Amino acid sequence: MVKRATTLNGPYRAYERSERGGIDEELTRVGRTTPCGEYLRRFWQPVALSSELKDLPLAVRILGENLVLFRDGSGRIGLLDRHCPHRGTSLEFGKIQDRGIRCCYHGWQFDVDGRILDTPGEPANSPIKDRHCHGAYPTHEYEGIVFAYLGPPEAKPAFPIYDLFVRPGKRLVPAKVHSPCNWLQIRENEMDPVHITFLHTRLFGVQFVEVFGALPTMEWLETPVGMMYVTVRRWKDHLYLRSNDMILPNIARVAGLEDGEGETVFDRRSGTTNWVVPVDDTNSLTIGWDEHEENLPDPARDGYLDRRVRSGQPYMGPFDVGQTGEPTYEQRQRAPGDWDAWVSQGGITRHGWENLGLTDRGISMYRKLLRRGIRAVKRGEEPQGLVRTMNGPIETFSHNTVKRIPPAATDAEDRALSLAFGRKVTKALMSGALRGPSATALDLDP
């Protein structure tokens, strides 16, 4: 259990506060043999962009392990323990070969699977290379990103292909961002839709589009791949439903932007799909793809992207406002973004000091699902979301839907109308009815 901090019962009483509440060790520690570390190691994790693999080895640190990544002369990718098993010299200073890599110190050569190919300073009949093997992990390259499996070899799953990856009319553009904090406080941001209203719209000006300033109705539900949120915002004569996926354990698919002005149904365009991968307990990488659309405007839609392009405005791609620490400190104070919100929580957020409310139900649900998966691995069972056999793309659910539905007579009645609309669209989505060519003709009025 996480130790709770004492609640102060009056103003100006900071002196009486207890030490900050405890860290949630089960969810935040990611080293080998830790519960969360072993859980995350059961899944394929991205470790670098393909564009980073050039003519020199790349030092990487993932899940607390120091490794070296390279593409050898035959095009194969190796992910090896960083330190040479001979005398410990770092292979980041090694020389890439047509087959594998050589250590700079004494020329030992390692294949991408860790086999020792050559120990040139030793006698020709030396048994060293036959008796020993260097640590290596399997890799898989997909759409400009290098993935690795860091778990038990006998438990290696299939590489999952989600429907988002093969959606027609999009181009996947790889990107990566470092954050000096624990992975969980970054990933939880995606199941916290209310922050968009305040951080991105009301407090510091409109960072995306004005409709996000409307406080939505919010619900969260489990899905076959993890969980999703269902938010509905009232905007003039339209209801705007937006859902994001959380794909267990650490993938988020964020729907693109809508302005709530024109109708569109099950619009999946211009989103982002990314992993938050722990570097270690207090550093993380967000790695994934922005989706750039190739067929705009779509004559069958009246979405935000379509109307911008029809009116001659620039294409509005996936948003990246506030996702890095690149602006100056003063600029970030005047217009903070997500990066500032999660990094400023500290190296590891101490859950014992939190006071979660009703709008944090998505955070609580996500933590519950993670604990379920962690404990399944601990019992020797397979966690939810692990893919053993690929039988076609895996279905996901994030999207935008905007329909013209005039407001109800009172605010309370309109919020009830919004909830009913969100539930009806989500029911149609989960049944598959929104995915066919006739989706735009569905009666989605609540």
C-alpha positions, 0 to 999 in steps of 0.5 A: 500500500502507498503511504498517505500523507497527513491532510492539513486541517487549516490555513497557514499550517504547512509546518505541520505537514508530514513527510510526503506520502510514499512512492507507488513502488509497484507501478513506478520501479522498472528495473529488472526483477521489479514488478512493473519492470518485468511486466513491461518487459513482456511486450515489444518496446520502441528503443530508437528511431531508425534514422538514428542508426548511422555509421556509429553505434548508439548508446541507449538506456531502456528499462534501466539497462545500458545497451548499444544499438547498431545496424551492421553492414548487412543491414541487421540490427543488434541490441547488445549489453553495452559493456564488452564481456572481455574487459568491460569497455563500452561498445558505443566506441566499437566498430560496426562490421559487415557482420556484427560489431567489434570492441575498440579495445581488443577487437572482439567481434559480436554478432547481432544475437550476442554470439562471439565471432572472433577473439583476435588477440587469443590463440587460434584454438581458444575456446572462449568464443565457443563457451561464452555468449554476450547479452543481446535482445531481439529487435524488430524494425517497423515504419521508421522505429526500432523495437526490442523485446527485453523479456524471457526468450521463451515468452516472446510475443508476436509483434502487434499490428493495430488497425491504426498502423494500416489505416489508408490515406495516412503517412506515419512520421516517427518522433521521439521526446525525452522527459526527465521523470517517471513513465507513469506520470506521462502516460496518465496524461492521456486518460485525463481529458479535463486538463485539455480544458484548463491547461490548453485552452482556458488558462493560457490561451487557445493552444489547439482549437477553441472548442476544447475550452468547453468542459465535457461530459466524461466517461471511461470504459475498458476495451479489449486492448485496454481502456478509452475515454468518451468525452462530449463537448457542447459547441453551439449547435453541435455535440463533439465526441472525442475518444482516446485509446490507452492500449496496454501497457503503455501505448496511447492513440490520441485522436486528431483535432476537431473544432466542433463546427462541421459534421464528421463521423468516426474520423480517425485522421491526423492523430498520434500513436506513441509509447512512453518507455522508461529509460529508468525510474526517473527518465522516459522516452515518448516514441511513436508516430504522427499521422499525416494525411495524404487525401485532403479534403475528403469530399465525403466529410466536413471535418476541421481538416477538410474545411481548412484545406478547402478554404486555402489554409495550411494543413493542420497536422497532429499537434505537438504544443507543449510536448517538449522542454525546448522553450525557455523557462520564462516562456514555459511559465507563461504558456506551460504545456503537458511536458511542464505539467508532468515533469514538474511533478518530480522525478517520481510522482508521490501518489501518497500526496495526491487528492484524486477527484471524480475527474480522475476516474480515468487515472484510477482505472488505468492504475487498476489495469496496470496492477492487474497486468503486473500481478498476472505476470507475477503469478506466471500468467499472460497479461491483457494485451499480449499478442501471441498470434496475429490474425489481422490488424487489432481493433482500436477505438479512438476517433472524433465524431461531430453531429448537429444536435441543438441544445436542450432547454437547460444545462442539466438536460443538455449534459444528459443529452451529451452523455446519451449521445456519447453512449449511443455513438460508443455502442455503435463503435464497439459493435462495429457499426461505425466502421462500414461505408454506411457509418455516416448514414447511421442515426446517432441522435440520442 
